[in-house]
Every structure is written in structure tokens, then in C-alpha cells.
Amino acid sequence: MSLINKVTGPGAAAWLCWALALGAVALAFPGPDRSGALMAQPAMLTGTAVLAAALAFNGLRALRRRRFDSVLLHLGCALILGGWLAGRQAVRTATPERPSSGSMALIDGDVSDKLWDGPYLTNFVGRAPFSVRLEHFFVERYERNAQDIEAGRDAPVREYRSRVTITEPGQAPYVENVRVNHPAYVRGYHIYQTSWGESTDMMGRPVTYTVLQFIRDPGLPAVYAGFVVLFAGVLLFAVRVFRLKAPDVREVPS
């Protein structure tokens, strides 16, 4: 932005920032699939990489001026964009031997390393570098109240989780509990508890299944670090502005 300030003045840089912000908001309206496809275009990836490099360069320049709030703001944004680019690269280079994402639908006792995609998980995308055995799927409910009993329905679900055994090549199996918002992390994959349901097996017996989602995103740590750095920069910027606007209170001699 400092280069734009020199060439066209600060007004153009401010308008560019507004345009980028409005563009980011506009991407939310087409939905995640269309927005993701748009951002995956080579021109968008190149523009994002150039913007991340420019932010990092300006952050390092601010370091020489000892403007630490500007350093953190620029580097935080650069880390977020760089982490996102690393995640997109993982998607672009995914193979059936190293997929970037996929899901499993399991019932108690199932063992699998196959990952699937699609509305009904019918599209095979590849294999995880480890196997997962579902030991037991738990559905915990609240206590039934009078209204539930009168309506003849179950109490609302309080929590559901999957207890799985992970078997990695060359290592002893170990147990993980996968909960909503508490994923397991295995060999670069986050394993999320996404959904569950009830169906019947081949014998017509009722079964409960769980759906686990596997996502490999090597840029996620950089994105998290970027948000932390950016938040620290916002705090430092607020402190600096507050100090600049604070009245200079001096003792007046009598």
C-alpha cells in the first residue's frame, strides 16, 4: 500500500482496501462451492500470492521504522493468505494415494481406510495413510421432560461422538475420541465428527452410523497463527491511537 500511496496518493490505497474488503464479502453470496471454484482460478491464486508477498514486504519495512503494530497487522494478513494458498495447493496436488479430503460412514466394528465424497458418499476419492476402526458410536441425550413424554419423542441430543482405533503403519494401534468441534489429528489429517444417522443392515436390522470427515490442510497452522498475530496488531494499533488522542495533562504551577 505504501507504493500505491507514493504513486497515486493515499486515497487510491484506501479505495483499494475497500474494494478488496467488499470483494471478500461478495464471495460469501454465491456459496462455498462457487466461491471456492472462483478462487481456485490461476489468476485469483496469483493475485492472492502477490498480495501476500506485498503485505509481508510492507511488514518488514515497518519493522525498520519500529512500527510494531503495522508489522503485526501486515504479517498477520500475509500469514492468513499464505496458509490459505498452502491449503489450496494441497487440494490441487491431491492424489488417490494422498487425498486432501473425504469422508467415511461407519457402524460399530467397521474398519476402513477408504475416503468418499458426494451427497451419499458414493464417489471414491482415495485412501488415508492409516486405518480407522469404529469401536462404538455414542449418542447422549438430555433427560426427557413432560413434553417429550407426552409427545412420545426422545429427548434432544446433547452430544454424539465416535470412539475409534487408529492403526498407522509401523505403530501400535491407539484409541481416539472424535467429538463435534474436537477433531483428532493423525498424519496431517484432521478427523471431524460431522453427522450421524439411523438405517438398516443387509439383514434388515436397525443400525446407527457415524460420518467422519477427513481434511488435510497443511496451511491451517499458518492461518491460525496469522489470526493471532493480526489480533495482537489490532490491540497494539488501538493502544497507539489511544495514546495519540490522550490529552496531555500537565501540572500547572500555582
N, C-alpha and C positions, 0 to 999 in steps of 0.2 A: 504494500500500500504506500510505502514511502516513495517508491519510484513513481507511482501514479500521482502522488502529491506534487512531486517536482515537475512532472511533465504537464499536467492539466490542472493542478491545484487541488486543495483538499475536498472541494465539492464533488468532483468526479469520483474520488475514492469512497466518499460517503455513499454516493448513489450506487456504486458497485457493490458495496457491502449490503445495502438494502436489496438490490437485485438478487444477490446470492441467497439472502435470507428468505425472500419471497419465493424464489425458485425451490428452496428446500421445503417450504410449506406446501407449495403446489404439488410436489411429488407425492404427498400423502393422499391426494384425492383419487388418482387412478387405481389405487390399491397396491398391495405389496408385489404382486406378480408383474404388473405392467411397469411399475416404477423400477423394480429390480432389473427387468429386461432393458429398460431405457438406460439405466446407469451402467449396465454391462457393455454398452456400446464402446468401441475403441476410442471414439472422440471424447466421451464422458470420462473414461478411465484416464486418458492422457491429460485432460483438463484438471481432474482431481489430483493427479500426481504433480502437475506443475504448481497447482495451488498449495499443496502440502510442502513442496520444496521452497516456495516463496515465503510461506509462513515460518518455516524453520530458519531460513536465511535472515528474515527480519528479526526473529527472536534472538539469534546470535548477535546481530548488530546492536540490539537493545542491551545486550549484556555488556558491551563495551561502554555504554553510557550509564551503566548501573541502574537501569530502569527495570528492576526485577519484576514488577507487576506485568510490564509489557513482555518480558521474557517468558513468563509462565503462561500468559494468555496465548502468545503465538505458538509456543512449543506444545501446549496442551491441544490446540486445534490441529497442529501438524501430526501429533501422535494419533489422534482420533481418525484423521483421514488416512494416515499410513496404515493403521491397524485394519481399517475397512478395506483398503487396497490389498492387504495381505490375505484377508478372508476371501475377496473376490478371486484372487489368484489361485487359492486352494480349490475353489469351485471350477475354475477354468481348466485346471490341470488334473481334475479328479478322474480316476480310472476305476474299473470294476475291482481291481486289487486294492485300491486306496480311495474309496468313495468319500465325498465330502459330507454327505448327509443321507439319511434313510431312516426307516422305522421297522420295528418288529412288533407283531401281535402274538402274544404267548399266553398259554394257560399253564397251570401248575404242572411242573415236570418237564415242560418243553425245553429243549436245548437247541440253540441256533447261533450261527454267525452271519446269516443272510439278512441283507437290508433291502427294503422295498419302498416304493413310492406310489403316488396316485391316490385317488379318493378312497379306494378299497384295498390299498396296499397290494396291488397285483403287478406292478412294474418292478422287476428286479433291477437293482442299481449296483450291487456288488456285495462284497463280504468284509466284515470287520476283521481286524487282525487279532481277534480273540473271540471266544465263545461265551454265550450267556445262557445260564440255566435258571428258569424261574422256579424258585423253591416254593414261594407262596405269595399270593396277592391278597392284601388286606383292605377291607372296606370298613371303616369305623364310622358309626353314626351317632348322632345325638340321642338323648333319651326321648322316647315317644311321649308327646303330650296328649292332652284330652282331645284336641282337634285331630291329631293324627289317628288316634284310636277310633274316633267316631267316623272318620272318612275311610278307615281301613287301609291306610297307606303307611309306608315305612317313614321313619324319621329322616330328616335331611342328612346328607353325608357330611361328616366333619373332616375326614381325611382319608385318602387312599394312597397306598404305597406298595412297591414291589420289592420283595427280598430276593435278590439274585445272587448266584455264584458265578464269579468271573474266572475264566481259565485262560491265562496268557501262555504263549509258547515258552517252555523252559522254566515256568514258575509254578509254585503250588497254588491251587485254587483258593480263592478268598471270597468272603461274603460282603455285599454292599446292599444298603437300603436306599432305594430311589424314591424320593418324595417330590411332590409338587414344589417347585422353587428351590429344591435341594438336590441338584443333579449329582451323579457320580462322574468321576473323571478317570478315564482309562485310555492310555496310549494315544493321547491327543484328542480323544473324543469325549464330549460331554453327553451323558446319557440322561435324558429328561423323561419324567413321568408326565405323559401328555393326556391320556384318556383311558377309559375302560368301558366295558360293556358286558352284556349277557347274551349267550347264544346256546346252541346245542352241538354236541359232538356227532360223530358218524353213527353212534348208537342211539341218537335221539335224546341223550341225557343232557340236562342243563349244565352249562359251564360258564364261568366268569373269566374273561380275558383282559389282559392289560396291553396297552400300547406304549412302547418306549421309543423315543426319538433319539437318534444319534447324530451329532453335529461336530464336524472337525473344522475349527476356525482358529488357525494359528495367530491371527491378528487380534483376537479378543483381549489378551492381556494388555496389549498396547492401547486398545480403546479404553479399557478401564483406567489404566494409568493416565491417559490423556484427560479423562473427565476429572480425576483427582487433581492433576496439575492445573487444569483450567479453573476449577473451583478455587484453588489456592490463589491463582492470579486475580480472580474477581475479588476475593477478600482483600488482597494487597492493594488493588486499584481503589476499592472503596475506602480503605484506610487513608490512602494518599489524598483522595479527593476531600475527605473529611478534614484532614489536616490543613489543606489549602484553604478551605472555606471557614475554618475555625477562626473566630475573632482573636486578634492579638491583644490579650488582656495584660496590661502593664500597670504596675503600682504607681500612682501619681503622688509625688511628694507633697506633703502638707506645708 
